[in-house]
Amino acid sequence: MQTNAQQEQFTFKSIFEGLFDAVICHDLDFMITNWDPAAENLFEYSRQKMTGTSIFSIMDKSNLAAG
């Protein structure tokens, strides 16, 4: 029997994996903590490669200065 936490994790993963939009999660230090399949397709980097890297590594540098 699954606990509530296990069921919530399963539900989150099912929704997260099935989205058509790219979803990128990061922590308070702007390090990527999760990267969905749509993000893999959009940016052409695997979840394994991007997890633990800075969110700024995928941003257009010209947009960073604009604030």
C-alpha positions as CSV (number, residue, x, y, z in Angstrom):
1,M,0.0,0.0,0.0
2,Q,1.3,3.4,-1.0
3,T,1.6,6.2,1.5
4,N,0.2,9.7,0.8
5,A,3.8,11.0,0.1
6,Q,4.4,8.1,-2.4
7,Q,1.0,8.8,-4.1
8,E,1.8,12.5,-4.3
9,Q,5.2,11.8,-5.8
10,F,3.7,9.5,-8.4
11,T,1.0,12.1,-9.3
12,F,3.6,14.9,-9.6
13,K,5.9,12.7,-11.8
14,S,3.0,11.7,-14.0
15,I,1.9,15.3,-14.6
16,F,5.5,16.6,-14.9
17,E,6.5,13.9,-17.4
18,G,3.4,14.4,-19.5
19,L,3.5,18.2,-20.1
20,F,4.0,19.6,-23.5
21,D,5.6,22.7,-22.1
22,A,9.2,22.8,-21.0
23,V,9.4,23.0,-17.2
24,I,12.7,23.7,-15.4
25,C,12.8,23.7,-11.6
26,H,15.6,25.4,-9.7
27,D,16.6,25.9,-6.1
28,L,17.3,29.2,-4.3
29,D,20.8,29.2,-5.7
30,F,19.5,29.0,-9.3
31,M,20.8,25.5,-9.7
32,I,18.6,23.2,-11.9
33,T,16.9,20.5,-9.8
34,N,14.5,19.1,-12.4
35,W,14.2,19.2,-16.1
36,D,11.2,17.7,-18.0
37,P,11.2,15.9,-21.3
38,A,9.9,19.0,-23.1
39,A,12.9,20.9,-21.8
40,E,15.1,18.2,-23.1
41,N,13.6,18.6,-26.6
42,L,13.7,22.4,-26.5
43,F,17.2,22.8,-25.3
44,E,18.6,19.5,-26.6
45,Y,20.3,18.7,-23.2
46,S,19.4,15.7,-21.1
47,R,18.0,15.9,-17.6
48,Q,21.2,14.2,-16.3
49,K,23.4,16.8,-18.0
50,M,21.5,19.8,-16.7
51,T,20.6,18.8,-13.2
52,G,23.0,20.6,-10.9
53,T,24.0,23.3,-13.4
54,S,23.1,27.0,-13.2
55,I,19.8,28.1,-14.7
56,F,21.8,31.0,-16.3
57,S,23.7,28.5,-18.5
58,I,20.6,28.2,-20.8
59,M,19.7,31.9,-20.9
60,D,20.5,34.2,-23.8
61,K,23.3,36.4,-22.5
62,S,22.0,39.5,-24.2
63,N,18.8,39.2,-22.1
64,L,20.6,39.0,-18.8
65,A,21.9,42.6,-19.1
66,A,18.4,44.0,-19.9
67,G,17.2,43.0,-16.5
